[in-house]
Amino acid sequence: MKYLILGASAAGLSAVRAIRQLDAGGEITVLSRDRQIYSRCLLPEVLAGRKDPGATRFVPEDFLERHGARWFGGVEATRLLTGEKAVLADTGDKFTYHRLLIATGASSFLPPVENIRKGRQVYGLRNLEDVEAISAAAGKGRGAVIMGGGLVGVDAAAALNERGVSVTIIEAAGHILPLQLDRRAAERYQHIFRKRGMEIITGEMVTRILLDGDDNVTGVELKGGRTIPCALVVAAAGVTPNISLLKDTAVETGRGIRVDEYQETSVADIFAAGDVCESLEAFTKKITTTPIWPLAVQQGRVAGWNMAGARRKPLNNFAFRNSMEFYGLPAVSYGLTEAPGPGYETFTRESGESYKKFILKNGRLRGAILQGDITGAGVYGALIRENIPAGATGEKLFGLTYADFFNQLEDGSFIF
């Protein structure tokens, strides 16, 4: 059996491991545009100067060798030939397969802002090259504007702030981290960031990048008319799945590649995992989720198992988890951050640096935010993932432990 995997990040390498667990002799080939294996989650650490680029590698140096996989780094898949069961690369080479995994990830989304593609110092934060370019531009002074106050944008802002760069965050929503936190939890971070010298502007949008005669960034103009001088712009307004290689194929796509619960696409023997894909549940139920590392790992594992011919293994329930820590204040969130309508109950408690919020419907937890004191976060995530009744409301809800649910599952334990 010949397995071809496009992408060498969380999803792709999880698939390598899963395939080899079930097929000791299959031929595994990995192509990746990146020349290094690294965790995108750690890019802000490099940007802040806390880690060297080499420290972002998340598997041992000999991982691919030990798993009997050939890796072609710096090679980008450009076209999928489903009829031939082959992939063309930018090197001109053709790679054939029996089963294919597309784990090509996503690129930074560039919103429709005047001059955004023309400005020389407009960057995303998706790879090590971005970090290098941002670092070089940051040393020229005049500050940085972060377009987007989601997790990537806030990570970038904090990293640049630690380097002594003047930073302004522009977020269209009413508060930063709108997909990860509610307004109150976000305000606690906003207070800290402002004390650190960052400017945060919410409910606003950048409409134009200001350039000099050589297309160097000199500032941004907001919808409200204000102009903010800066030397660089980080576009952190979301991502776009890398699906250009699927042009003129029968692989069904929407925002990303549509997959079923086994991570298989609409074309037999072609699977997808990670940021590049869109689950059928997300498509049919209009669920908005953010790309996160643990989900990519789980999707890659499921894809690998099914590619290797295991008895059909579906993706288990996944409690979307966001975790962060800025300037000593940690936070974890699962599922909903606000009650979407009638029938939901919301319970909150705030004490000192601790803030906790739980959202229930019909006695089952549908969302949780823990900030400051994140003790027991795993319990609440398991309740959401396993769809177990919380068995408590009010004050009792804030002190749940694993012991309260030992007998709720057949094997008497939570599975992570």
Buried (B, 14 or more C-beta within 10 A) or exposed (E): BBBBBBBBBBBBBBBBBBBBBBBEEBBBBBBBBBEBBBBBBBBBBBBBEEBEBEEBBBBEEEBBEEBBBEBBBEBBBBBBBBEEBBBBBEEEEEBEBEBBBBBBBBBBBBBEBBBBEEBBBBBBBBBBEBBBBBBEBBEEEBBBBBBBBBBBBBBBBBBBBBBEBBBBBBBBBEBBBBBBBBBBBBBBBBEBBEEBEBBBBBEBBBBBBBBEEEEBBBBBBBEEEEEBBBBBBBBBBBBBBBBEBBEEBEBBBEBBBBBBBBBBBBBEEBBBBBBBBBBEBBBEEEEEEBBBBBBBBBBBBBBBBBBBEBEEBEBEEBBBBBBBEBEEBBBBBBBBBBBEEEEBBEBBBBEEEBBBBBBBBEEBBBBBBBBBBBEBBBBBBBBBBBEBEBBBEEEEBBEBEEEBBEEBEEEEEBEE
